[in-house]
Amino acid sequence: MPTLLLRLQAPMQSWGVSSHFTSRDTTREPTKSGVIGLICAALGRPRDADISDLAALKMGVRVDREGILQNDFHVAQDILLALGKGTKDTEISDRYYLSDAVFLVGLEGPQALLEEIQTALKAPHWMLYLGRKAYPPGKPVWVQNGVRDEPLLQALKTVPALVSDLEESVRVVLESDVGAFVRVDVPISFAERRFSSRRIQMGRIDSPSYQEV
């Protein structure tokens, strides 16, 4: 099957899988729920839309620059309580993010759907952001000739590097039925915040040569 490629590069990005209340985590690479949410914004799909076609895409990530894990303390005031009665004076949250990270994301699936997504990324319906609304992309998410007629891993191996200062090898995270790790980040419904799990495998591949894409 063909593969669609996306560039996720920004001064800050955050991809949480277990955030709750005042603690907002991030994984070290984009989550499937975060990437599908970004695609929904590009396509103009509302939160209650059917996303089963997007969730079925096979996803992989090449980490061209790991980025630096950092955190901020956020203070909010006059927060409405859960029961809707009154407000809480002050709420402090601890939020983690990746600074200066660069990722190449691949999505393997039907050609027509990938072409539709590629077109939408060039002229998104809503603003795109990398995990949180405060983190817009630093460069266009779409890449030239982004739909490639090759399977996921091969595309991640052959597409030129997005940065010039790569090490000899780069880390990859691939969706795989035989993967040793489980991640609960496959969205079933954004409106209901329901997610299912998938298996992933991690490894390294030789770094491709650098070229602007």
N, C-alpha and C positions, 0 to 999 in steps of 0.2 A: 504493500500500500504506500501511497505518497505521504510525505511529511511536510507540515507547515512549520516554519521557523519564526521565532519571536525574539527580539532583543530586549532584555530587561536591564536597564542601566540608569542609575540615578544617584544623586548624592546620598539619599536615604531610601530604604525600602524595608518592609517588615512583613513576614509571612507566618502568622500565628496558627497553631493547631490546638493549643490547650489553654488559651487565654481565658481568664475569668475575673470578673469584678475589677479589682484594683491592680491586678498583675497581667500584663500583656506581653506574651512571649514572642519569639520569632525562631523559626528554623533557620538553618544555614543556607537554604536554597528555596526557591519558590514552591509553594504548595499547589496541588491541583485545584483546590477550591479557590485560591487566590487568582490563578490564571484563568479559570473559567469565569470567575466574577468579572475580570477585566474584559474578557471576550464578550460577555453579556452586555457590558457597558458599550462596547464598540457596536454591537449588533442592535442595541436598543431594546433588549429583552428586559422586561420588568422583573422584580424579585419573585413574583408568583408564576413566572413562565415555566413551561416544560423545558428542562435542560438535560434530558436523558441522552440526546444525541451528542451533546458536548461532553458529558460525563463518560461516554463510551470511548472517547478518543484515548489512545495510548500516549502517555506523556514521558518525556525524558528531559533531563537538564544537564547541560555542560557548564561547569563553573570556570569561566575564564578569569575571574578575579574574585577571590573569596570574600573580600570586604572585611571590615572590622566590626565586631559585635560591640555595641554601645547601648547605654540606657539613659533615659531621662525621667525626671520626676515631674509629673503634671499635677497642677492644683486647679480644681474646679470648685465654684461656689454656687449656692442656690440650686442644688440638684434635686429634682423631683423624686420623692420616695416611691418605692415600688407600688404601694397601695394607692398612690395618687393623692395622698393627704399630707400637705406640708412639704417642706424642703429640708435638706441637710445642708448645714452651713458650709462645710468644706469637705472635699474628697480628694485624697492624694493617691495617684496611681503611678505605678512603676512600669515604664514602657521600654521594651527592647527593640532595637532596630539594627540593620546592617548599613554601615557607612561605606560608600564607594565600591559596592559590589557590582559585578557584571556577569550576567547569565545569558546563555543561549538556550532557549526552551524549544523543544520539538514536540509536535502533536501529530501522531500518525492516525490516518482515518480516510474516509471517503473523499475523493477528489473534489466533488461539487461543494461539500461542506467546507473544506479547507479553502477553496477559492472564495467562497462567500465571506469567510472570516478575514482573509487577507484583504479583500476589498473594503470591509468595514474598518479594519485597523488603519487604513489610509485616510478615512474620513469618519471617525467615530461619532456615533449618535450622542453619547454622553462623554464627559471627561474621563480619561483613563488615569488610573493611579496604581502604584505598586504596593498593594497590601493595605494601605491606609489613605484616606482622602487627603492627608497633608503631604503625601509623597508622590508627586507627578513624575512621569518619566523624564529623564535628562536628555534622552535621544529618542527618535521615533521607534515605536515598538515593532513596526513592520520593517522587513528587510527586503532588499531588491531580490527578485526571483525567489521569494520566500516559500513558494510551494515547489518542492523538489520531488522528482520521480524516483525516490529511493527510500528504503525503510528507515526507521527512526535512528537506530544506532549508526548506520552508515552515514546518514546526514550529519549527525553530531561529529563524526570523525572527519568529514571532508570539508565542511563549511569553514572558510577562513576564520582565524581568531578575531575577536572583537577588540582586543587590546594588544599592544605590541610587547608588553613585558611579561609574557607567560613563562612559567617554568617548563621543564622538559616534558612534563605530563600534567594533565588536568583531571580533576575529579568529575565523574559522571554519576547521575542518579537515574535509574531506569525503572519504569513500571514493568513488573515481571511476575507471572504466576508462580514462579519458583523462588522469588526473592526471599531473603532471610529476615527482612524487616517489614513491619506493618505500620502503615500510617493511615489515620482516620481523617481523610481530607477529600473524599469524593462526595461532592454535593448531591443530595437528593432533592432538597428544596431550600432555597435561600430564604424564602418567606418564613418557613417553619424552623430554619436552622437545623436541618437534619442532614447527617453525613454518614456515609458507609466507609469501609476500609478497603485498602488495596495493598498489595505486596510490592516492595521495591528492592532493588539490589544496587549496591554501590561499588564503584571501582574506579580505575584510572585508565586513560587512553593517552597516546602520544599527542602532544600539542600540535595543532595545525599551524601553518604559517600565517602571519598577520597580513590582512588586507582589509581596507575599508569596505563594509557591506551595508 
